Amino acid sequence: MTVTVPSKSSSTYGWSGGGKSAAEIASDIEQTRYRLDADMRALRAKLSAPKKLLPIAALSLAALTLLIRRIRRRR
């Protein structure tokens, strides 16, 4: 048995389920979930990269500050 979903309006945002069977709609939902998951993984990878550089930058700034203080004391 095939179930189709009638389209309510043609000016809806995103994909339209008009005339699609339940299996096609389920497939569309699975594809959307996969794309969202892939996008979230990519976004998390981009956001976690700077976190690794933060301790290095903090140590560099601390070392530079100590170096400037020693130079000023010697004058």
C-alpha positions in Angstrom: 0.0 0.0 0.0 1.4 3.4 -1.0 0.5 6.5 0.9 0.9 9.9 -0.8 0.9 13.3 0.9 -1.1 16.0 -1.0 0.6 19.4 -1.3 -1.1 22.2 0.7 0.7 25.1 -1.0 3.4 25.4 -3.5 5.1 28.4 -1.7 6.4 26.5 1.3 9.9 26.9 2.6 12.2 23.9 2.0 11.2 20.7 0.3 7.7 19.8 -0.5 6.1 16.4 0.4 3.5 16.8 -2.3 2.9 13.6 -4.2 5.6 11.7 -2.4 5.1 8.3 -0.9 5.9 7.6 2.8 9.1 5.8 1.8 10.3 8.8 -0.3 9.5 11.2 2.6 11.3 8.9 5.0 14.3 8.7 2.7 14.3 12.6 2.4 14.3 12.8 6.2 17.2 10.4 6.6 19.2 12.3 4.0 18.5 15.5 5.8 19.6 14.0 9.1 22.8 12.7 7.5 23.6 16.2 6.1 22.8 17.9 9.4 25.1 15.4 11.2 27.9 16.0 8.7 27.5 19.7 9.0 27.6 19.6 12.8 30.7 17.4 12.8 32.4 19.9 10.4 31.4 22.8 12.6 32.7 21.2 15.7 36.0 20.4 14.1 36.4 24.0 13.0 35.5 25.3 16.5 37.8 22.9 18.4 40.9 23.8 16.3 41.4 27.2 17.9 41.0 25.8 21.4 44.2 23.9 20.9 46.1 27.1 20.0 44.8 29.0 23.0 47.3 27.5 25.6 50.2 28.0 23.2 49.2 31.7 22.7 48.8 32.2 26.4 52.2 30.8 27.2 53.8 32.9 24.4 52.2 36.1 25.8 53.3 35.2 29.3 56.9 34.6 28.1 56.9 37.9 26.1 55.6 39.8 29.2 58.4 38.4 31.4 61.0 39.2 28.7 59.8 42.8 28.5 59.9 43.2 32.4 63.5 41.9 32.5 64.6 44.3 29.8 63.0 47.2 31.6 64.6 46.3 35.0 68.1 46.2 33.4 67.8 49.8 32.2 
